[in-house]
């Protein structure tokens, strides 16, 4: 298995493809994180560009300290940290004491971690690891995997302000599950089109959709699990429906030259 994954990481590195291992329960993540960090040491050698990422779950109380520790390792050993931020998916199986007591605290943690990474500055949520005596921030590549429109808007506002100020920006991509939060994805694409049209005062965003590949039987349990994990996105189907209705109307008007 190690040989197969190493070969996959090598090919991905040569082709410039991101590998984004998912997180599991925290007791399992000890092994997943160790393996991912080993692969980062070997393949995240291009400054500011990551091939292999670790996934950090914002609903866990331990996540800010763990991310700070991993960033300290990346800085000390000279590789680019690949940071994939998610809110988390194991409320039913994690010890309740390991998880923030409110969804608001999870939101604050997610947005605080994202802001620190995008600004490459320590803050009240992401504090520098005590073992790290160098105040600088390491080279980093960020993947914001979220269906939360507010988190995406906050991240885009930071990036646009950096673009206006002509500040350096870390590598960033956004991701949503295929068939969920499409209104969030289309908003990102609309900004991307505006940037392509020459608006240099906004950041040029990258958006990806995660697609489950296989037969219906192979994919069904995965899709049911994703739906259960993303109840807040499922509950926002009304917003999605309204957003799609607006887009259909825009396209119809465009057909008749009314847009």
C-alpha positions as semicolon CSV with decimal commas, in nm:
position;residue;x (nm);y (nm);z (nm)
1;X;0,000;0,000;0,000
2;X;0,281;0,240;0,086
3;X;0,450;0,164;-0,247
4;X;0,127;0,229;-0,440
5;X;0,056;0,558;-0,262
6;X;0,414;0,673;-0,308
7;X;0,390;0,603;-0,680
8;X;0,061;0,794;-0,697
9;X;0,216;1,092;-0,516
10;X;0,517;1,088;-0,749
11;X;0,297;1,095;-1,061
12;X;0,076;1,367;-0,910
13;X;0,384;1,577;-0,833
14;X;0,509;1,545;-1,191
15;X;0,168;1,643;-1,332
16;X;0,094;1,923;-1,084
17;X;-0,210;1,746;-0,937
18;X;-0,325;1,791;-0,576
19;X;-0,375;1,487;-0,351
20;X;-0,623;1,558;-0,070
21;X;-0,650;1,264;0,174
22;X;-0,966;1,286;0,383
23;X;-0,964;1,295;0,761
24;X;-1,137;1,031;0,972
25;X;-1,197;1,004;1,347
26;X;-0,919;1,174;1,540
27;X;-0,783;0,844;1,676
28;X;-0,730;0,731;1,314
29;X;-0,590;1,065;1,200
30;X;-0,268;1,006;1,395
31;X;-0,162;0,755;1,130
32;X;-0,311;0,943;0,836
33;X;-0,135;1,266;0,938
34;X;0,200;1,094;0,990
35;X;0,180;0,934;0,649
36;X;0,069;1,258;0,481
37;X;0,350;1,454;0,643
38;X;0,604;1,198;0,520
39;X;0,469;1,238;0,167
40;X;0,478;1,618;0,203
41;X;0,845;1,601;0,298
42;X;0,914;1,409;-0,019
43;X;0,687;1,579;-0,273
44;X;0,596;1,928;-0,145
45;X;0,934;2,058;-0,254
46;X;0,816;2,342;-0,480
47;X;0,799;2,662;-0,269
48;X;0,434;2,761;-0,220
49;X;0,294;2,465;-0,416
50;X;0,174;2,149;-0,243
51;X;0,112;1,809;-0,396
52;X;0,000;1,631;-0,077
53;X;-0,230;1,790;0,180
54;X;-0,336;1,713;0,537
55;X;-0,702;1,762;0,627
56;X;-0,781;1,968;0,937
57;X;-1,126;1,947;1,096
58;X;-1,231;2,275;1,255
59;X;-1,490;2,121;1,488
60;X;-1,215;1,949;1,689
61;X;-1,068;2,144;1,981
62;X;-0,725;1,996;1,904
63;X;-0,708;2,122;1,546
64;X;-0,553;2,470;1,593
65;X;-0,263;2,327;1,795
66;X;-0,218;2,038;1,553
67;X;-0,208;2,269;1,252
68;X;0,041;2,497;1,429
69;X;0,261;2,195;1,504
70;X;0,252;2,078;1,143
71;X;0,333;2,430;1,018
72;X;0,632;2,439;1,253
73;X;0,753;2,106;1,110
74;X;0,712;2,230;0,751
75;X;0,906;2,549;0,827
76;X;1,182;2,367;1,013
77;X;1,226;2,100;0,744
78;X;1,179;2,329;0,445
79;X;0,874;2,187;0,265
80;X;0,545;2,352;0,166
81;X;0,257;2,277;0,403
82;X;-0,055;2,151;0,228
83;X;-0,356;2,260;0,434
84;X;-0,707;2,139;0,354
85;X;-0,964;2,292;0,590
86;X;-1,300;2,126;0,656
87;X;-1,551;2,169;0,935
88;X;-1,567;1,799;1,025
89;X;-1,788;1,497;0,975
90;X;-1,786;1,265;1,275
91;X;-2,016;1,424;1,531
92;X;-2,182;1,090;1,596
93;X;-1,864;0,892;1,661
94;X;-1,611;1,136;1,812
95;X;-1,604;1,179;2,192
96;X;-1,826;1,480;2,260
97;X;-1,554;1,633;2,478
98;X;-1,326;1,654;2,171
99;X;-1,566;1,877;1,977
100;X;-1,655;2,244;2,026
101;X;-1,976;2,284;2,222
102;X;-2,147;2,505;1,962
103;X;-2,160;2,528;1,584
104;X;-2,074;2,897;1,620
105;X;-1,743;2,807;1,780
106;X;-1,673;2,569;1,490
107;X;-1,747;2,850;1,243
108;X;-1,515;3,085;1,434
109;X;-1,238;2,825;1,432
110;X;-1,277;2,751;1,060
111;X;-1,275;3,118;0,960
112;X;-0,991;3,200;1,200
113;X;-0,772;2,920;1,067
114;X;-0,853;3,018;0,709
115;X;-0,769;3,384;0,772
116;X;-0,439;3,299;0,938
117;X;-0,337;3,077;0,647
118;X;-0,446;3,323;0,378
119;X;-0,272;3,616;0,547
120;X;0,021;3,396;0,654
121;X;-0,002;3,554;0,998
122;X;-0,058;3,401;1,341
123;X;-0,379;3,509;1,512
124;X;-0,596;3,435;1,817
125;X;-0,721;3,108;1,664
126;X;-0,399;2,982;1,508
127;X;-0,124;3,054;1,758
128;X;0,239;2,978;1,686
129;X;0,357;2,642;1,816
130;X;0,550;2,684;2,146
131;X;0,846;2,491;2,005
132;X;0,878;2,731;1,710
133;X;1,103;3,028;1,788
134;X;1,098;3,174;1,435
135;X;0,802;3,418;1,410
136;X;0,776;3,386;1,031
137;X;0,504;3,181;0,860
138;X;0,600;2,881;0,643
139;X;0,532;2,836;0,273
140;X;0,175;2,714;0,245
141;X;-0,084;2,592;-0,006
142;X;-0,449;2,611;0,103
143;X;-0,760;2,419;0,001
144;X;-1,086;2,550;0,152
145;X;-1,335;2,264;0,135
146;X;-1,661;2,420;0,247
147;X;-2,026;2,459;0,155
148;X;-2,057;2,764;0,378
149;X;-2,119;3,074;0,167
150;X;-2,010;3,307;0,448
151;X;-1,671;3,138;0,483
152;X;-1,615;3,158;0,107
153;X;-1,714;3,527;0,103
154;X;-1,477;3,603;0,391
155;X;-1,189;3,427;0,215
156;X;-1,260;3,605;-0,113
157;X;-1,272;3,942;0,063
158;X;-0,926;3,879;0,211
159;X;-0,789;3,775;-0,127
160;X;-0,942;4,074;-0,308
161;X;-0,795;4,315;-0,053
162;X;-0,456;4,151;-0,106
163;X;-0,498;4,181;-0,483
164;X;-0,580;4,553;-0,458
165;X;-0,273;4,608;-0,238
166;X;-0,063;4,395;-0,473
167;X;0,036;4,171;-0,183
168;X;0,173;3,818;-0,227
169;X;-0,098;3,554;-0,188
170;X;-0,053;3,187;-0,100
171;X;-0,175;2,920;-0,339
172;X;-0,551;2,871;-0,283
173;X;-0,838;2,663;-0,420
174;X;-1,199;2,616;-0,310
175;X;-1,390;2,288;-0,320
176;X;-1,749;2,167;-0,283
177;X;-1,916;1,831;-0,334
178;X;-2,078;1,779;-0,673
179;X;-2,452;1,839;-0,640
180;X;-2,422;2,039;-0,316
181;X;-2,383;2,413;-0,260
182;X;-2,376;2,477;-0,634
183;X;-2,476;2,839;-0,568
184;X;-2,147;2,879;-0,379
185;X;-1,948;2,725;-0,664
186;X;-2,118;2,939;-0,929
187;X;-2,046;3,253;-0,727
188;X;-1,677;3,163;-0,732
189;X;-1,693;3,103;-1,106
190;X;-1,866;3,439;-1,161
191;X;-1,578;3,615;-0,984
192;X;-1,333;3,410;-1,189
193;X;-1,501;3,527;-1,513
194;X;-1,477;3,887;-1,394
195;X;-1,105;3,840;-1,327
196;X;-1,060;3,684;-1,671
197;X;-1,227;3,992;-1,821
198;X;-0,941;4,201;-1,689
199;X;-1,049;4,317;-1,343
200;X;-0,711;4,323;-1,169
201;X;-0,858;4,444;-0,838
202;X;-0,999;4,098;-0,758
203;X;-0,833;3,767;-0,690
204;X;-0,842;3,493;-0,955
205;X;-1,017;3,203;-0,775
206;X;-1,000;2,832;-0,851
207;X;-1,309;2,620;-0,780
208;X;-1,334;2,241;-0,782
209;X;-1,622;1,997;-0,742
210;X;-1,561;1,662;-0,573
211;X;-1,714;1,387;-0,789
212;X;-1,785;1,036;-0,662
213;X;-1,672;0,795;-0,936
214;X;-1,816;0,445;-0,981
215;X;-2,141;0,254;-1,020
216;X;-2,454;0,362;-0,834
217;X;-2,412;0,070;-0,595
218;X;-2,050;0,161;-0,525
219;X;-2,127;0,528;-0,473
220;X;-2,459;0,517;-0,289
221;X;-2,326;0,470;0,065
222;X;-2,063;0,738;0,008
223;X;-2,326;0,985;-0,116
224;X;-2,565;0,908;0,171
225;X;-2,282;0,964;0,417
226;X;-2,189;1,296;0,255
227;X;-2,553;1,408;0,270
228;X;-2,571;1,318;0,640
229;X;-2,247;1,503;0,710
230;X;-2,360;1,812;0,523
231;X;-2,708;1,859;0,665
232;X;-2,662;2,235;0,672
233;X;-2,595;2,232;0,295
234;X;-2,892;2,002;0,237
235;X;-3,114;2,238;0,439
236;X;-3,007;2,522;0,210
237;X;-3,165;2,360;-0,097
238;X;-3,415;2,648;-0,104
239;X;-3,128;2,891;-0,154
240;X;-2,986;2,669;-0,427
241;X;-3,323;2,649;-0,601
242;X;-3,363;3,027;-0,597
243;X;-3,007;3,077;-0,720
244;X;-3,058;2,834;-1,007
245;X;-3,387;3,001;-1,096
246;X;-3,212;3,336;-1,117
247;X;-2,942;3,186;-1,338
248;X;-3,198;3,027;-1,573
249;X;-3,377;3,361;-1,605
250;X;-3,046;3,535;-1,680
251;X;-2,967;3,286;-1,956
252;X;-3,312;3,315;-2,111
253;X;-3,282;3,694;-2,115
254;X;-2,936;3,663;-2,271
255;X;-3,082;3,453;-2,555
256;X;-3,303;3,747;-2,648
257;X;-3,044;4,014;-2,587
258;X;-3,207;4,138;-2,269
259;X;-2,928;4,056;-2,022
